[in-house]
Amino acid sequence: MSEFASSVQPSIAARLDRLPPTQYFRRFVTLVSMGGWFEFYDLFLAGYIGAAMLSAKLFTLADLTLFVSLGFAGMFVGTIGFGLISDLWGRKTVFTFSLIFYSVFVALMALSPSVGWILLFRTLSGIGIGAQLVVIDTYITEVVPHDSRGRYIAFSQVITYTAVPAVAFFAYELVPTHVLLAGWRWVTLIGALGALVVWGIRLRLPESPRWYAIHGRQAEADRVMSQIEKSVADETRAPLSPPLASLPEIPSPNPFREIWTSQYRGRTVMLMVFQFFQTIGFYGFAAWVPTLLLKEGFTLLHSLFYTFLIALINPVGPWFAMLIIERVQRKWLIVIESVAIGVLGLIFAHVRTPALIVAVGIAITLFNNAFSATFHAYQSELFPTRARSTGIGFTYSWSRFSAMLTAFLIALMLKNFGVNGVFVTIGLAMAIVAITIGFFGPRTNNAQLESISQ
């Protein structure tokens, strides 16, 4: 039993932030991140099976554009809606419900008989999966110690990005086949069935003790906190350090109104601009690369194979971010990574040999995914616990809104200006990202959440 088990003083935040990084937190992050694995599986699924649908004449380019766009439209709704619900009802509740919601509708999409039904269920499955990364960032940030939360978010991204080579491999192996169902349908069903398994595993997760505390549920907050302290103490076999001093937080009856107060309005607007433009750069390459290669004259099989080789490197980017994310200010890491993505994209547009295509594609992927890990850690630090999920969800929803438009924008640029036009657009978007964070982003490294949000 913890030395603080009988009292909620010191605060939950003070008790959490004094804990050392241990295997307990590594296990916690691993379990939480499994939901994010299926969001990434779903995000990149569109690019892989979309190219197959084009090749099989099931989709026209307009249909593929709608398929990608409607998936993000669903995520836009889910990100805002479930983000707000998470602040009101709890992190764990949203985790489990949204994952079941996704599994049902993605399975229906896989079995749909026509383009119209595919597009409908793609939209609905997007609503369910759209909550995952928002709640994951919130959940991890609130539970792990303050001096290692960036590293744990990056570790979470290492796990989620293993979904990309997985979906690439399944697409490469299954898309050309037809066993009872078309290969792309099997690739889609894998996501639905796996999500149900993860739902069962995640029932073992505790609620965020910070969320309990901010909602006045002190007995439950203390119970969960005492369990965490006991697990850490048993693992380290040493007395816990004294709690750190911590600023108090007060609950908010209206989390959405909270993010528009004078205290947080600037951060909200900054992240809206950031999220809108970073999506053009990130998904403009990641979600469309198989189609871009098809347009450059490669066969579907070669396109999927080169994309699979590039996809293998996906987990390495966040792993690299783990090594430096606590050593370099996160805002400056975002600036460096976004500039690198823009420059490498322009180079990719001019390479033609398979070896160079794979090499430059790998470089873009490394920076893209290090960038993703960095900004997911960064955005989750900028709002208070009482409105954290709402703030992340609303501003992150602008990336989903942008992704809807990006699908049409990339298709338009590809049709009229070719691959080179696509990457000029990406370069301009990432330049805006660098300027926005460089000039307006606050510093956050190694600071307690309560002090950042004051």
N, C-alpha and C positions, 0 to 999 in steps of 0.2 A: 504494500500500500504506500502511495506517495506521502511525503511529509506534508503535502498541502491538500490531501484528500478530503479533509473535513471543512475546508473553507474555500471560498472563491477568491480570496485575497491571498497573495497578489493576483493581478488580473490574469486572465487566460492568455492574453498576448505576451505578458511578461514571462509566464511559465513556458510557453512554447519557444520563445526566442532564445532562451538560455540553453536549450537542448543541443547536444552535438549531433552532427550528421552520422547516422548509423544505418545498419541493414534494415531496421524497422521502417525508416523513411523510404529506402530503396524499394522495399516490398510494396509499401503503400502506393508509391508513384507508379510502379509496374502495373498493379491492379487497376488503378484509375486510368492509366494510359491505354488500356485495351479498348475502351470506347473510342478513343481518338484513332486507334488503328483502323477501325471500320469507317470513320469519316474520311481518312486518307484513301482507303481502299475505294470508297465511293467516288471521291473527287477524281482520282486518276482512272477509274473505271471508264468514265465517259470517253476519254481520249483513245483508249485501247479498243473498246468494243465499237466506238463510233467509226473508227477507220474500217473495221470489218463490215459494219452496216453499209457504209459507202461502197465498199468493194463488192458486196453482195447485192447491190441495188435495192436494198430494203429502205435505205435512207437516201434522200437527195442531200446536197450541201445545206439547203434551207432547213430540212428536217433535222440534220445534225446540229445546226446552229440553235434550233429550238430545243433540242434535247439537252444540250449543254446549258442553255440559258434558263430553261424551266427548272432544271435541277438546282441552280443557284437561286432562282426565285423562291423555291421551297425553303432553301437554307436561310434566305433573307428573313422570311416569316418566322422560322424556327429559332433563329439566332436572337431576334428581338423578343419574341414571345417567351421562349424558355429561359432567356437571360433574366427577364423580369420575374418570372415564376420562381426561378432559383433563389432570388433574394427574398421572396415572400414565403416560399414553402420549403426551402432547403436544397442543398447541393445533391445529396444522395437521391432524393425523390425524383428530381429531374433526370439524373443519370439513368435510372432504371426505366422510367416510363418512356423517355424519348428513344431509348435503344429498342424497346419492344415495338414502338410505333414504326421505327425505321425498318425493322426486320419484316414486319407484315407486308408493308407496301413495296419493298424492294423485291420480295418473293413474287408478289402479284405482277410487278413489272416484268420479271423474268419469264412469266408464263403468259404474258399478254398476247392476244392474237393479231393485233394490228398496231399501226403507228400511233393512232389516236390514243389507245389504251396505254401504250408504252409511255407516251408523253405525260398523260395524267398521273400514272403511278410514279413516274420519275419525280414529278413535282411534290407529291405527297411524301415520298420517301425522303426527299430533301428537307422537309419540315422536321422530321424526326432526327436525322443525323446532324442537322445544323446546330443543335444545342451542344454537341459533345465537346468541341475544343474550347468553347466559351466557359463551360462549367469546369472542365479539366484545369484550365489556367487558374480559375478562381479557387478551386478546391486545393490544388497543390500549393499555391501561393499562401493560402491561409493556414495550412497545417505544418509546412516544413519550417525549419529555423531561418531567420532573416538573412544570415550571412552565407547561405547556400541555396537560396530559392532559385536563383538564375541557373545554377548548375543542375538542380532537380528538374526545372522546366526543360532544359536542354536534353537531359536524360529521357524525359518523357517523349521528346520529339525523336530521339534515336529509336525508341520503340515504335512510335506511330509510323515513322518513315520506312520501317521494314515492310509495311503494307505495299509500298510502291514496287519493289522488285517482285513481291508475291503476286500482285495483280498482273504485272508484266509477264511473269513466268506462266501464270494460268492462261493469259491471253495467247501467248506464243504457242502453248501446247494444245489448248482446247478450241480456240477460235476456228482453226482450219477443219475441225472434226464435226461430225453429226451423229451422235448416239442417242436416239430417242428425241433429243432436242438439239437445236443448233448450238454450236460451241459457245457463242456469246451468252446464251441463256444459262449455261452451266457456270460460266465465270461470274455471272450476276448472282446466281443462287448461292454460291460459296459465301458471299458477303452476308446474305440473309441468315444462313444456318449458323455461321460462326458467331454472329452478333447475339443469337439466342444463348449460346454457350457462355459467352462473356457475361451476359445478364445474370446468369446463375452465380458466377464467380463474384461479381460485384456486390451481391447481397451481403457479403461479409464486411464491407467497408463501413467505417463509422461516419457519422455526420461531422461536419466541420465544427469543432468546439468554439471557434470564433463566431460562427453563425449562431450557435445556440446562445452564446453570451450576449450578443448584440440584440437578440430578441427576448432577453430577460429570462431565458430558460437555464438558470444558473445551476440547478442540480444536475441536469443532463450535461451541461458543459463541463462541470467538475468531474462527472463520472467518466466521460470520454477522455478528458485531459489526464485523469489519474491512470487510466489504462495505458495511455501513451507513455507517461512518465515511468510507469512500472516496466513496460517493455524495454524502454531505453536503458533504465537502470540495470535491469537483468542482463542486458546485452553487454553493457560497458563494465559491469561489476565494480562500479565506483559511485560514490555519492554524487548527486546532481549539483551543478553549480547554483549559486544564488540567482533568483529571478532578476532579469534586467529591469531597469526603470522603464515604464511604458506610459504613454499618453492615453487617457481614456477615450472611448468612442461612445457616441450616443446613437440610439436607433433613429431611423427615418421612416415616417409613415408613408412617404411617397418617394421611392428610390429614383424614379425617372425625373422628378422635379429636382432632386438633389444634384444630379449631374449638370444641371443648368444654372445652379447658383453661381454667384461671382467667384467663388472659391475654385470651382471645377469647370466653368464654362470654357475657358481657354484650352484646357486639356481635351475637353470633349471635341471642340472644333478641330484642334490639331490632329487628333486621332481619326476624325472623319476624313479629313483631306489625305492623311497618310494611308488609310485603309483603301480609299477609292483608287489611288494611283499605284499602290504596291501590287494590287491584284493584276493590273494590266501587265506589269513586269513578270510577276511570278507565274500566273496561270497562262499568260500569253505563250510562254515556252512549254511549261510542264504539261498542260492539258492538251496542247495542240501539236506536239512534236511528231507523233506518228503521221498525222495528216499533212504537216509541213513536208515531211520526207516523201510522202506520196506525191505531193505537188511538184517535188523536185525530180520526179521520174523513177523513184525506187518502187519495187513491187511491194505488195502488202506484207509478204513474208519477210522480205529484207527490212522493211520499215519496222515491223514488230521486233525483229531480231536486234537491230541497232538500238531501238528504244529500250529493249530489255538489258542490253549491255550498259547503257547509260543509267538505267534504273537501279542496277546493282549497287551503285555508289551512294544511293539516297541516304542511308543511315549514317554515312561518314560525315556529312556536313554538320548535323547536330552534335555528333561526337566531338568534332573539332571545336564547336562552340562551347561545349562543356569545359574544355581546357582553358579557355580565355575569358569566359563570360563574367567571371567574378574579378578578373584582373584588369580589364579595360572597361571604361564607362560604356554602358550598353547603348546610349544614344550615339556615341561615336562609332561603335561597331556597326550599327545600322547604317550610318552614312557610308562607311567604307564598303560594306557589302553591297549596298544598292548601286554605288558607282561601278563596282566590279561587274555586277550583273548586266548593266547597260552596255559597258564596253565589250564584254565577251559575247553578248547577243549580236552586236554589229559584226564581230569576227565570224560568228557561226553562219551568218547570212551569206558569207563569201567563200566558205569552204565547200569542196565537192567530193573529195576522196573519202571512202568509208573510215579510214583511220583518223583523219582530221575531224570528221563529223562526230565520231565517238569521243575523241579527246576533248574537243571544245565543249561538246554536250556534257561531258563529265565535269568539266570546270564550272560551267554554268550551274549544274545541279549542286555541286559542292557549295557554291556561294549562295544559291537560292535557299538551300536547306539550313545553312548556318544563319542566314538572314531570318528565316522563319523561326528558328529556335530563339534568336535574340529578341525579335519583336514580340513574341508570345510572352516571354518573361517580362519585357518592358511594359506592355500594355496593362498587365495584371497588377502592376504596382501603383498605378496612378489614381485609383479611386479608393474610397474608404470601404470597409467591410459591409456597411449598411447599404451600399449601392454598387459594390464591386461588379457583381455579375450583370447588373443592368447596364453599367457604364461600358464594360467590355462588350456585352451583347449588342448594345445599340451602335457603338462605333465600329465593331467588327462586322455588323450587318451591312455597312457601307462597302465592305469588300465583296459581299455577296451581291449587292446592287450593282457594283462595278463589274462583277463577273458576268452578270446578265448582259450588260452592254458590251463587255469585252468579247463575248462570243460573236456578236454581230460585227464589232469593230475589227476583230482579227479576220473574220470571213471577208469583210469588205476590203481590207488592206491586201489580203491574200489574192483576191480576185482582180483587183485593179493595179496593185503595185508589186505583187509577188512576195517572196519570202523576205527580200530586203526591206520592203515597206513595213512588214510586220515588226522587224527588229529595230527600225528607226523609231517606231511608235513606242516600243518597249523601252528604248534608251531614254526618250523624253520623259516617260512616266517615272522612271527610276531617278532621274535628275530632280524631279519635283519632290520625290520622297526624301532624297538626301537634304534638300534645302529646308523642307518642312521640319524634320527632326533636328537637323543641325542648328537651326535658328530658334526653334520654339520648344524643344524637348527638355524637360528638367533632368537632373542627375538623380539616379536612384540606387546605385550600387551600395550594398552593405548597410543600408538604412532600414530601420524598423518601419513596417507598413504604416503604423499609426503616425509616425513623424512625417512620412512622405505625404500623407493625406491631410495634414493640417494646413 
